[in-house]
């Protein structure tokens, strides 16, 4: 087991140095995790961690390219911060326990977001809890949460000045149609799936109801416009 190793992805710059450091530490953490297990379990865990390290390397490399020069020092000494180091360790251990690509994607995003967050930012405060939850989510649950976030939280950016109701409906329908790809990947959703997400504190069920037109409303000028639901009904 002591001979276990990970192939470090070729990433340049400060991000590459961080990925190499994480790969080395990841092996140590993995050995502690699976030391008492069978060779087959050890090999599977190693493969899972290897796949995750490659995904994380791509995400961190992209992050470095996006950062202004004044912020590129976030990679140096990242593991010297106890809370960040613990989060990274939890993510690597969680990644080694699964080959689910959707979970790996969320875990790598948690690390990338935490690297640029201040200690009191929400992402820093909830990162550890989010990492714990990821291991209890299937791909269906992750995509459902993505759909909910896009529907209730994320709105189209840089909307143009709206001239009339027809233009407003066209924009609203285009936004709604952009969620079709996510919807098609969510199969056989059952009430138990919602109960599971509630139990994990990923969503909450409110007593009452909301008008669908309010849910679908985009923040535009003039503000009194609401989507024409009959046009949405024709899409179903």
Helices and strands as residue ranges (DSSP letters): H 13-34, H 39-66, G 69-74, G 78-80, H 82-96, H 101-115, H 122-134, H 139-152, H 165-177, H 180-184, H 191-199, H 212-215, H 229-233
